[in-house]
Amino acid sequence: MMTTRPTSNTLATLTLSALSALFLTGLAPQALAGTERTPLRAATLPAESVQSAETARVIVRLRTSTRLASTLSAGTRATVAELRQAQALGSRLGLTLQDGHSLAPDMQVMTASGMSSATLARRLAADSEVLSVHVDQRRRPHAAVSDPLYAGGSGFSPASGQWYLRSASSTLVSAINAETAWSLTTGSAGVIVAVLDTGVRWNHPDLDGKLVGGYDFISESVIANDGDGRDSNPADPGDWISSTENSSNATLKDCGVSDSSWHGTQMAGLIGASTNNASGMAGLGRHVRVLPVRVLGKCGGYDSDIIAGMRWAAGLTVPGVPANPNPARVINMSLGYKDDSASGCTASDPYSVAVAEVNAAGAVVVASAGNDSRQVNKPANCPGVIAVAGLRHAGTKNGFSSLGPQATIAAPAGNCVNLSGECLYPILSTSNTGTTTPSCPTHTTGGSDAAVGTSFSAPLVSGTAALMLAANPALTPAQVMALLKSSARSFPTSGAGAGVSTCVAGLSADQDECYCTTGTCGAGMLDAGAAVRAAAGSLPIARIGETTTRIDLGSATLLDGSGSSVATGRTLAGYGWALGDSTLARFNGTTGGSTASVSALGSGLVAVTLTVADSAGSSASSSAVLRTGPAPTATCGTDSSDGAGTPAATTSTEDSGGALGAGWLAGLALVTVLLAAVRRRAMAAA
């Protein structure tokens, strides 16, 4: 078997009903996707969730033939006396309405006490004088975050911060519009992204509570570098190669002298780093969870180990390996090697077979195109794989990025622009200061450890796919690929300066920076916001908004679901909040409103779930994992989960980043009832 290496020049996020069923029955999440649309046995909402203290607020549009509409159109602004005539509408319906501002000649705000906005909208819509009525919802600015490395600026390295996540502009042409995606969904803990890579450093503060289970599939002990072969501990011990190993070790000879890359940790951070916590960096899928699958070590990894890791990550059986209790919906492979075969990745290729099986199990496969500036590498060139080419900040192909007709889409890969000094546009992510064995958690910067490569393009697409699945868990891998392509932005054709030509597929020579085409770099530039919007369609989206993911003991945080959304013409008809472990946290007051206050009672990880329903009876859920109490102490060189040889996936403590405890299971059983209750309320309001 050939050896496959990570493609980086540093070494070269289910609905709640499905989620509850996953943990209670052990079924794969993809087998349950979409089940939240099926009516369940009706249940009664807890008394505290009845919104009797609410003030309903709606926008009413009147038929132009009505007396009230005529009154309102008599001038640019009706008098107070004239506006009071609108109360006649309430009199006919037995409602006490208060007049609000008029928005147009036939449109004004009306309010009422003692009922929800959805209830008022339903009752007003029944009147013959009303053309339409909509809940007057509160909107918020697109969701920027408080993580200091996200914004960058003076005194930060890189000064450009996480430029690749921001809104696309004339300067940051290839930025992926993450804030638009975040305004719709911040992901869900029920969507798991497997990172097939070098393993992960569990003690990184930005990965606290984001990692779940995992496995080490490296069968060759020299490559594994952890003293054993396959086991349940995917922690990264380092993948450095010394000059002695490079010159004389039978397995590592001529692999090249290098420091440890911490490559898997970097991929995990891009996908799911803790976000909006005023510390460190932002992850694209802040509430998504990451499944580390170790398949690369010293000098890369064997195809056989990678393929076994792919199958296991998707929940398929691998002989001699325990079943994966946390099947992934997305598999990220920032790895590959040039394919010298004339036929490419044929249907009989082991990778093709594995991809087909994984896709059939419901998992999306994303792989980096490669960094040899020629043809797309394997396994990215296999059918069913979303192959990601790399872009400069200006939207042109990065000089090192592989290209060709097998590319599916393109995303930022980092570039420096300058020939000396700090790299200006690297891809910032989670890392470690150790040059060989692990040392202290850190982040990559624009300095000597600047991270660029198509390795970093792939997790941006994987994170986007996870957000899409959080918005619509019923999507198939083929649908995710199609929506990513159809929502992509067009490549630029000018603006890069003199000497930049159009990319050409199939050249035998290296191609430096060039203008991408759909035949060389994929369908276009990744647009996370447009992709998530397209994925949602007419479905409601439960959004757990900008809140800290950590609660100090004795303190409380306000969870905000007011950013949840429904399709045009529908209204939000109900909210429901649930906690997975009542020993670690509790609600303070109502759980049936758009916000909920949570206090920490103990130290650990606890899942919180928001379920919403719309006026058409559709419902959706989203989950987040909160850290209660102090974060685990991150000692340099030692992970809390892999110290003293304790495998991270088998340890029982929640602090290890493994599976959540039994308290979550009990909470999910309660949430199944809650989901039915919120749906019932929506149906009653329809």
Secondary structure, 3 states (H helix, E strand, C coil): CCEEEECCCCCCCCCHHHHHHHHHHCCCHHHHCCHHHCCCCCCCCCHHHCCCCCEEEEEEEECCCCHHHHHHCCCCCCCHHHHHHHHHHHHHHCCCCEEEEEEECCEEEEEEECCCHHHHHHHHHCCCCEEEEEECCCCCCCCCCCCHHHHCCCCCCCCCCCHHHCCCCCCCCCCCCHHHHHCCCCCCCCCEEEEEECCECCCCHHHCCCECCCEECCCCHHHHCCCCCCECCCECCCCCECHHHHHHCCCCCCCCCECCCCHHHHHHHHHHCCCCCCCCCCCCCCCCEEEEEECCECCEEEHHHHHHHHHHHCCCCCCCCCCCCCCCCEEEECEEECCCCCCCCCCCCHHHHHHHHHHHCCCEEEEECCCCCCECCECCCCCCEEEEEEECCCCCECCCCCECCCCCEEEECCECCCCCCCCCECCCCEEECCCCCCCCEEECCCCCCCCCCHHHHHHHHHHHHHHHHHHCCCCCHHHHHHHHHHCCECCCCCCCCCCCEECCCCCCCCCCCEECCCCCCCCCECCHHHHHHHHHCCCCECCCCCCCCEECECCEEEEECCCCECCCCCCEEEEEEEECCCCCEEECCCCCCCEEEEEECCCEEEEEEEEEEECCCCEEEEEEEEEECCCCCCCCCCCCCCHHHCCCCCCCCHHHCCCCCHHHHHHHHHHHHHHHHHHHHHHHHC
